[in-house]
């Protein structure tokens, strides 16, 4: 159960960080700037939960892996939804 909580907290923190970025393509506009602070608090909760569930070394590795997989998946999700279609001048 602790592992599931750690996974969800880490994914939520990474997702909020992505959605607050100016480079995100899932939403029409990035979330408000204070969202970074909320994302950081949630991500720290995820780190603590991973450390509690898996120990120090494995917890750090699991945290970084969860963040990495989330941050790689979200741009592909935006691409799949068609949010980042390039617009070219002169194209038909």
The first five atom37 places (N, CA, C, CB, O) and aatype in JSON, in Angstrom:
{
  "aatype": [20, 20, 20, 20, 20, 20, 20, 20, 20, 20, 20, 20, 20, 20, 20, 20, 20, 20, 20, 20, 20, 20, 20, 20, 20, 20, 20, 20, 20, 20, 20, 20, 20, 20, 20, 20, 20, 20, 20, 20, 20, 20, 20, 20, 20, 20, 20, 20, 20, 20, 20, 20, 20, 20, 20, 20, 20, 20, 20, 20, 20, 20, 20, 20, 20, 20, 20, 20, 20, 20, 20, 20, 20, 20, 20, 20, 20, 20, 20, 20, 20, 20, 20, 20, 20, 20, 20, 20, 20, 20, 20, 20],
  "atom_mask": [
    [1, 1, 1, 1, 1],
    [1, 1, 1, 1, 1],
    [1, 1, 1, 1, 1],
    [1, 1, 1, 1, 1],
    [1, 1, 1, 1, 1],
    [1, 1, 1, 1, 1],
    [1, 1, 1, 1, 1],
    [1, 1, 1, 1, 1],
    [1, 1, 1, 1, 1],
    [1, 1, 1, 1, 1],
    [1, 1, 1, 1, 1],
    [1, 1, 1, 1, 1],
    [1, 1, 1, 1, 1],
    [1, 1, 1, 1, 1],
    [1, 1, 1, 1, 1],
    [1, 1, 1, 1, 1],
    [1, 1, 1, 1, 1],
    [1, 1, 1, 1, 1],
    [1, 1, 1, 1, 1],
    [1, 1, 1, 1, 1],
    [1, 1, 1, 1, 1],
    [1, 1, 1, 1, 1],
    [1, 1, 1, 1, 1],
    [1, 1, 1, 1, 1],
    [1, 1, 1, 1, 1],
    [1, 1, 1, 1, 1],
    [1, 1, 1, 1, 1],
    [1, 1, 1, 1, 1],
    [1, 1, 1, 1, 1],
    [1, 1, 1, 1, 1],
    [1, 1, 1, 1, 1],
    [1, 1, 1, 1, 1],
    [1, 1, 1, 1, 1],
    [1, 1, 1, 1, 1],
    [1, 1, 1, 1, 1],
    [1, 1, 1, 1, 1],
    [1, 1, 1, 1, 1],
    [1, 1, 1, 1, 1],
    [1, 1, 1, 1, 1],
    [1, 1, 1, 1, 1],
    [1, 1, 1, 1, 1],
    [1, 1, 1, 1, 1],
    [1, 1, 1, 1, 1],
    [1, 1, 1, 1, 1],
    [1, 1, 1, 1, 1],
    [1, 1, 1, 1, 1],
    [1, 1, 1, 1, 1],
    [1, 1, 1, 1, 1],
    [1, 1, 1, 1, 1],
    [1, 1, 1, 1, 1],
    [1, 1, 1, 1, 1],
    [1, 1, 1, 1, 1],
    [1, 1, 1, 1, 1],
    [1, 1, 1, 1, 1],
    [1, 1, 1, 1, 1],
    [1, 1, 1, 1, 1],
    [1, 1, 1, 1, 1],
    [1, 1, 1, 1, 1],
    [1, 1, 1, 1, 1],
    [1, 1, 1, 1, 1],
    [1, 1, 1, 1, 1],
    [1, 1, 1, 1, 1],
    [1, 1, 1, 1, 1],
    [1, 1, 1, 1, 1],
    [1, 1, 1, 1, 1],
    [1, 1, 1, 1, 1],
    [1, 1, 1, 1, 1],
    [1, 1, 1, 1, 1],
    [1, 1, 1, 1, 1],
    [1, 1, 1, 1, 1],
    [1, 1, 1, 1, 1],
    [1, 1, 1, 1, 1],
    [1, 1, 1, 1, 1],
    [1, 1, 1, 1, 1],
    [1, 1, 1, 1, 1],
    [1, 1, 1, 1, 1],
    [1, 1, 1, 1, 1],
    [1, 1, 1, 1, 1],
    [1, 1, 1, 1, 1],
    [1, 1, 1, 1, 1],
    [1, 1, 1, 1, 1],
    [1, 1, 1, 1, 1],
    [1, 1, 1, 1, 1],
    [1, 1, 1, 1, 1],
    [1, 1, 1, 1, 1],
    [1, 1, 1, 1, 1],
    [1, 1, 1, 1, 1],
    [1, 1, 1, 1, 1],
    [1, 1, 1, 1, 1],
    [1, 1, 1, 1, 1],
    [1, 1, 1, 1, 1],
    [1, 1, 1, 1, 1]
  ],
  "atom_positions": [
    [[0.82, -1.19, 0.0], [0.0, 0.0, 0.0], [0.87, 1.26, 0.0], [-0.94, -0.01, 1.21], [0.55, 2.26, -0.66]],
    [[1.97, 1.21, 0.75], [2.87, 2.36, 0.79], [3.52, 2.59, -0.57], [3.94, 2.15, 1.87], [3.77, 3.74, -0.96]],
    [[3.81, 1.51, -1.28], [4.41, 1.65, -2.6], [3.44, 2.34, -3.56], [4.82, 0.27, -3.16], [3.85, 3.19, -4.35]],
    [[2.17, 1.98, -3.5], [1.17, 2.62, -4.35], [1.05, 4.11, -4.03], [-0.19, 1.93, -4.19], [0.96, 4.93, -4.93]],
    [[1.05, 4.44, -2.75], [1.0, 5.86, -2.35], [2.23, 6.6, -2.86], [0.9, 5.98, -0.82], [2.12, 7.72, -3.35]],
    [[3.39, 5.99, -2.73], [4.63, 6.61, -3.2], [4.59, 6.83, -4.71], [5.84, 5.75, -2.82], [4.98, 7.88, -5.2]],
    [[4.12, 5.83, -5.43], [4.01, 5.94, -6.88], [3.07, 7.07, -7.29], [3.53, 4.61, -7.48], [3.41, 7.88, -8.15]],
    [[1.9, 7.11, -6.67], [0.91, 8.13, -7.02], [1.38, 9.54, -6.65], [-0.4, 7.84, -6.33], [1.16, 10.48, -7.41]],
    [[2.0, 9.69, -5.49], [2.52, 11.0, -5.1], [3.62, 11.47, -6.05], [3.05, 10.96, -3.66], [3.63, 12.63, -6.46]],
    [[4.52, 10.57, -6.4], [5.61, 10.95, -7.31], [5.07, 11.31, -8.69], [6.62, 9.81, -7.43], [5.52, 12.28, -9.29]],
    [[4.11, 10.53, -9.18], [3.53, 10.83, -10.49], [2.74, 12.14, -10.46], [2.62, 9.68, -10.94], [2.79, 12.92, -11.41]],
    [[2.02, 12.4, -9.38], [1.26, 13.64, -9.26], [2.18, 14.86, -9.22], [0.37, 13.62, -8.02], [1.92, 15.87, -9.86]],
    [[3.27, 14.75, -8.46], [4.23, 15.85, -8.4], [4.87, 16.13, -9.75], [5.31, 15.55, -7.37], [5.02, 17.28, -10.15]],
    [[5.25, 15.06, -10.44], [5.87, 15.23, -11.77], [4.87, 15.79, -12.77], [6.44, 13.89, -12.27], [5.23, 16.62, -13.61]],
    [[3.63, 15.34, -12.7], [2.61, 15.83, -13.63], [2.31, 17.31, -13.39], [1.32, 15.01, -13.47], [2.19, 18.07, -14.35]],
    [[2.2, 17.71, -12.14], [1.96, 19.13, -11.85], [3.14, 19.99, -12.29], [1.69, 19.34, -10.36], [2.95, 21.11, -12.78]],
    [[4.35, 19.48, -12.11], [5.53, 20.21, -12.57], [5.48, 20.41, -14.08], [6.82, 19.47, -12.17], [5.78, 21.49, -14.58]],
    [[5.11, 19.36, -14.8], [5.01, 19.45, -16.26], [3.92, 20.44, -16.68], [4.72, 18.07, -16.86], [4.13, 21.27, -17.55]],
    [[2.76, 20.33, -16.05], [1.63, 21.18, -16.44], [1.85, 22.65, -16.09], [0.37, 20.7, -15.79], [1.21, 23.53, -16.68]],
    [[2.73, 22.94, -15.15], [3.04, 24.32, -14.8], [4.14, 24.9, -15.69], [3.45, 24.41, -13.34], [4.41, 26.1, -15.64]],
    [[4.77, 24.05, -16.49], [5.84, 24.5, -17.37], [5.28, 25.26, -18.57], [6.69, 23.31, -17.84], [4.18, 24.97, -19.04]],
    [[6.03, 26.2, -19.06], [5.6, 26.94, -20.25], [5.74, 26.1, -21.52], [6.41, 28.23, -20.4], [5.18, 26.45, -22.55]],
    [[6.47, 25.0, -21.45], [6.68, 24.14, -22.61], [5.64, 23.03, -22.75], [8.05, 23.53, -22.55], [5.66, 22.29, -23.73]],
    [[4.73, 22.9, -21.79], [3.75, 21.81, -21.83], [2.77, 22.01, -22.98], [3.0, 21.72, -20.5], [2.49, 23.14, -23.39]],
    [[2.26, 20.89, -23.49], [1.33, 20.94, -24.62], [-0.02, 20.29, -24.32], [1.95, 20.27, -25.83], [-0.88, 20.23, -25.2]],
    [[-0.23, 19.8, -23.1], [-1.49, 19.14, -22.79], [-2.63, 20.13, -22.57], [-1.33, 18.28, -21.56], [-3.77, 19.87, -22.96]],
    [[-2.33, 21.26, -21.95], [-3.35, 22.27, -21.67], [-3.16, 23.46, -22.6], [-3.29, 22.72, -20.18], [-2.09, 23.63, -23.18]],
    [[-4.19, 24.26, -22.74], [-4.08, 25.43, -23.61], [-3.16, 26.49, -23.01], [-5.46, 26.03, -23.86], [-2.55, 27.27, -23.75]],
    [[-3.04, 26.52, -21.7], [-2.15, 27.46, -21.02], [-1.55, 26.74, -19.8], [-2.91, 28.78, -20.6], [-2.21, 25.89, -19.2]],
    [[-0.32, 27.08, -19.43], [0.26, 26.43, -18.25], [-0.5, 26.81, -16.98], [1.73, 26.81, -18.11], [-1.19, 27.83, -16.92]],
    [[-0.36, 25.98, -15.98], [-0.98, 26.27, -14.69], [-0.29, 27.48, -14.05], [-0.9, 25.04, -13.76], [0.77, 27.91, -14.5]],
    [[-0.89, 28.0, -13.02], [-0.34, 29.19, -12.35], [1.04, 28.92, -11.77], [-1.29, 29.66, -11.23], [1.36, 27.77, -11.44]],
    [[1.88, 29.95, -11.66], [3.25, 29.76, -11.18], [3.36, 29.14, -9.79], [3.95, 31.07, -11.17], [4.32, 28.42, -9.52]],
    [[2.41, 29.4, -8.9], [2.51, 28.83, -7.55], [2.31, 27.32, -7.56], [1.5, 29.49, -6.63], [2.52, 26.66, -6.54]],
    [[1.9, 26.77, -8.69], [1.73, 25.32, -8.8], [3.06, 24.6, -8.62], [1.11, 24.96, -10.16], [3.09, 23.45, -8.18]],
    [[4.16, 25.26, -8.97], [5.48, 24.64, -8.78], [5.72, 24.33, -7.31], [6.6, 25.55, -9.32], [6.3, 23.29, -6.98]],
    [[5.29, 25.2, -6.43], [5.47, 24.95, -4.99], [4.63, 23.77, -4.53], [5.11, 26.2, -4.18], [5.08, 22.95, -3.73]],
    [[3.4, 23.69, -5.02], [2.54, 22.56, -4.68], [3.13, 21.27, -5.23], [1.1, 22.77, -5.23], [3.15, 20.24, -4.55]],
    [[3.62, 21.33, -6.47], [4.24, 20.14, -7.07], [5.46, 19.7, -6.28], [4.64, 20.43, -8.53], [5.68, 18.5, -6.1]],
    [[6.25, 20.65, -5.81], [7.43, 20.31, -5.02], [7.04, 19.65, -3.71], [8.26, 21.56, -4.76], [7.68, 18.68, -3.29]],
    [[6.01, 20.16, -3.06], [5.56, 19.56, -1.8], [5.05, 18.14, -2.02], [4.45, 20.42, -1.16], [5.35, 17.24, -1.23]],
    [[4.3, 17.93, -3.08], [3.8, 16.58, -3.38], [4.95, 15.65, -3.74], [2.76, 16.63, -4.52], [4.98, 14.5, -3.32]],
    [[5.9, 16.16, -4.53], [7.05, 15.34, -4.92], [7.9, 14.95, -3.7], [7.92, 16.09, -5.94], [8.39, 13.83, -3.62]],
    [[8.07, 15.87, -2.77], [8.81, 15.55, -1.54], [8.07, 14.48, -0.75], [9.02, 16.81, -0.67], [8.7, 13.59, -0.17]],
    [[6.75, 14.57, -0.71], [5.96, 13.52, -0.08], [6.17, 12.17, -0.76], [4.49, 13.88, -0.11], [6.22, 11.14, -0.09]],
    [[6.29, 12.19, -2.08], [6.57, 10.97, -2.81], [7.94, 10.4, -2.49], [6.46, 11.21, -4.28], [8.1, 9.18, -2.35]],
    [[8.94, 11.28, -2.38], [10.28, 10.84, -2.02], [10.28, 10.19, -0.64], [11.28, 12.02, -2.05], [10.85, 9.11, -0.45]],
    [[9.64, 10.84, 0.31], [9.57, 10.3, 1.67], [8.86, 8.94, 1.67], [8.84, 11.28, 2.62], [9.3, 8.01, 2.35]],
    [[7.77, 8.84, 0.91], [7.04, 7.57, 0.85], [7.88, 6.47, 0.21], [5.73, 7.75, 0.08], [7.86, 5.33, 0.67]],
    [[8.62, 6.81, -0.87], [9.49, 5.81, -1.49], [10.6, 5.39, -0.53], [10.09, 6.36, -2.79], [10.93, 4.21, -0.44]],
    [[11.18, 6.34, 0.18], [12.24, 6.0, 1.13], [11.71, 5.09, 2.24], [12.85, 7.27, 1.74], [12.39, 4.17, 2.67]],
    [[10.49, 5.35, 2.68], [9.88, 4.52, 3.72], [9.54, 3.12, 3.19], [8.61, 5.19, 4.25], [9.71, 2.13, 3.9]],
    [[9.07, 3.06, 1.95], [8.63, 1.78, 1.39], [9.78, 0.9, 0.94], [7.7, 2.03, 0.23], [9.72, -0.32, 1.09]],
    [[10.85, 1.51, 0.39], [11.87, 0.7, -0.26], [13.27, 0.85, 0.33], [11.92, 1.05, -1.7], [14.17, 0.11, -0.05]],
    [[13.47, 1.78, 1.23], [14.8, 2.01, 1.75], [15.48, 3.14, 0.99], [15.64, 0.75, 1.66], [14.92, 3.71, 0.06]],
    [[16.69, 3.46, 1.41], [17.36, 4.65, 0.86], [17.72, 4.51, -0.61], [18.6, 4.94, 1.65], [17.25, 5.3, -1.43]],
    [[18.53, 3.54, -0.95], [19.0, 3.41, -2.33], [17.88, 3.12, -3.31], [20.02, 2.33, -2.43], [17.76, 3.78, -4.34]],
    [[17.08, 2.14, -2.98], [15.97, 1.77, -3.86], [14.91, 2.87, -3.92], [15.34, 0.46, -3.39], [14.28, 3.07, -4.95]],
    [[14.72, 3.57, -2.82], [13.75, 4.66, -2.8], [14.15, 5.81, -3.71], [13.58, 5.17, -1.39], [13.32, 6.36, -4.43]],
    [[15.43, 6.16, -3.68], [15.92, 7.22, -4.57], [15.8, 6.78, -6.02], [17.39, 7.57, -4.24], [15.35, 7.55, -6.87]],
    [[16.19, 5.55, -6.31], [16.09, 5.03, -7.68], [14.63, 4.98, -8.14], [16.72, 3.64, -7.77], [14.33, 5.35, -9.28]],
    [[13.73, 4.53, -7.28], [12.32, 4.46, -7.65], [11.73, 5.85, -7.88], [11.53, 3.73, -6.57], [10.93, 6.04, -8.79]],
    [[12.12, 6.81, -7.05], [11.64, 8.18, -7.23], [12.08, 8.74, -8.58], [12.14, 9.08, -6.09], [11.26, 9.26, -9.33]],
    [[13.36, 8.63, -8.87], [13.88, 9.17, -10.13], [13.28, 8.44, -11.34], [15.41, 9.05, -10.16], [12.99, 9.07, -12.36]],
    [[13.09, 7.14, -11.22], [12.49, 6.38, -12.32], [11.04, 6.79, -12.54], [12.56, 4.88, -12.04], [10.61, 6.95, -13.69]],
    [[10.3, 6.98, -11.47], [8.9, 7.4, -11.6], [8.81, 8.77, -12.25], [8.22, 7.42, -10.24], [7.99, 8.98, -13.14]],
    [[9.64, 9.7, -11.79], [9.63, 11.04, -12.4], [9.99, 10.96, -13.88], [10.61, 11.97, -11.67], [9.34, 11.59, -14.71]],
    [[11.03, 10.18, -14.2], [11.49, 10.08, -15.58], [10.38, 9.52, -16.47], [12.74, 9.19, -15.67], [10.08, 10.07, -17.53]],
    [[9.76, 8.43, -16.04], [8.71, 7.82, -16.85], [7.51, 8.75, -17.02], [8.26, 6.5, -16.23], [6.91, 8.79, -18.09]],
    [[7.17, 9.48, -15.99], [6.06, 10.43, -16.09], [6.4, 11.55, -17.06], [5.72, 11.0, -14.71], [5.58, 11.9, -17.91]],
    [[7.6, 12.12, -16.93], [7.98, 13.24, -17.8], [8.21, 12.81, -19.24], [9.24, 13.9, -17.26], [8.14, 13.65, -20.14]],
    [[8.48, 11.55, -19.49], [8.6, 11.07, -20.86], [7.21, 10.77, -21.44], [9.48, 9.81, -20.92], [6.97, 11.01, -22.62]],
    [[6.32, 10.27, -20.62], [4.99, 9.89, -21.09], [4.1, 11.08, -21.42], [4.32, 9.03, -20.05], [3.34, 11.03, -22.39]],
    [[4.17, 12.14, -20.64], [3.26, 13.28, -20.83], [3.4, 13.97, -22.19], [3.49, 14.29, -19.74], [2.37, 14.27, -22.8]],
    [[4.6, 14.23, -22.71], [4.67, 14.82, -24.07], [4.13, 13.88, -25.15], [6.11, 15.18, -24.4], [3.53, 14.34, -26.12]],
    [[4.34, 12.57, -24.98], [3.77, 11.62, -25.93], [2.25, 11.61, -25.85], [4.32, 10.22, -25.69], [1.57, 11.46, -26.87]],
    [[1.7, 11.76, -24.67], [0.25, 11.85, -24.5], [-0.28, 13.1, -25.21], [-0.12, 11.88, -23.01], [-1.33, 13.05, -25.85]],
    [[0.42, 14.2, -25.09], [0.01, 15.43, -25.79], [0.09, 15.24, -27.3], [0.89, 16.62, -25.36], [-0.79, 15.69, -28.03]],
    [[1.13, 14.58, -27.76], [1.27, 14.31, -29.19], [0.14, 13.42, -29.68], [2.64, 13.67, -29.5], [-0.42, 13.65, -30.75]],
    [[-0.18, 12.38, -28.9], [-1.23, 11.45, -29.28], [-2.58, 12.15, -29.37], [-1.29, 10.29, -28.28], [-3.4, 11.85, -30.24]],
    [[-2.82, 13.09, -28.46], [-4.07, 13.86, -28.48], [-4.1, 14.87, -29.62], [-4.26, 14.58, -27.16], [-5.16, 15.41, -29.93]],
    [[-2.95, 15.13, -30.24], [-2.9, 16.07, -31.34], [-2.71, 17.5, -30.9], [-4.13, 15.97, -32.16], [-2.97, 18.42, -31.67]],
    [[-2.27, 17.71, -29.69], [-2.13, 19.07, -29.15], [-0.9, 19.78, -29.68], [-2.07, 19.04, -27.65], [-0.84, 21.01, -29.64]],
    [[0.06, 19.04, -30.17], [1.3, 19.71, -30.58], [1.54, 19.56, -32.08], [2.49, 19.13, -29.81], [2.69, 19.41, -32.51]],
    [[0.49, 19.61, -32.87], [0.65, 19.53, -34.31], [1.35, 20.79, -34.81], [-0.7, 19.34, -35.01], [0.93, 21.9, -34.49]],
    [[2.4, 20.62, -35.59], [3.11, 21.8, -36.08], [2.28, 22.56, -37.1], [4.45, 21.41, -36.7], [1.6, 21.95, -37.92]],
    [[2.34, 23.85, -37.05], [1.67, 24.68, -38.05], [2.75, 25.33, -38.88], [0.72, 25.75, -37.39], [3.6, 26.06, -38.37]],
    [[2.71, 25.07, -40.17], [3.73, 25.61, -41.06], [3.09, 26.62, -42.01], [4.43, 24.47, -41.86], [1.98, 26.42, -42.51]],
    [[3.79, 27.68, -42.24], [3.3, 28.67, -43.19], [3.38, 28.08, -44.6], [4.11, 30.0, -43.09], [4.42, 27.54, -44.99]],
    [[2.32, 28.19, -45.35], [2.31, 27.71, -46.72], [1.95, 26.24, -46.87], [3.63, 27.94, -47.32], [1.92, 25.74, -47.99]],
    [[1.68, 25.54, -45.78], [1.3, 24.14, -45.92], [-0.19, 24.03, -46.18], [1.68, 23.34, -44.66], [-0.96, 24.89, -45.77]],
    [[-0.59, 22.98, -46.86], [-1.99, 22.81, -47.25], [-2.78, 22.17, -46.19], [-2.1, 22.01, -48.5], [-3.98, 21.95, -46.36]]
  ]
}
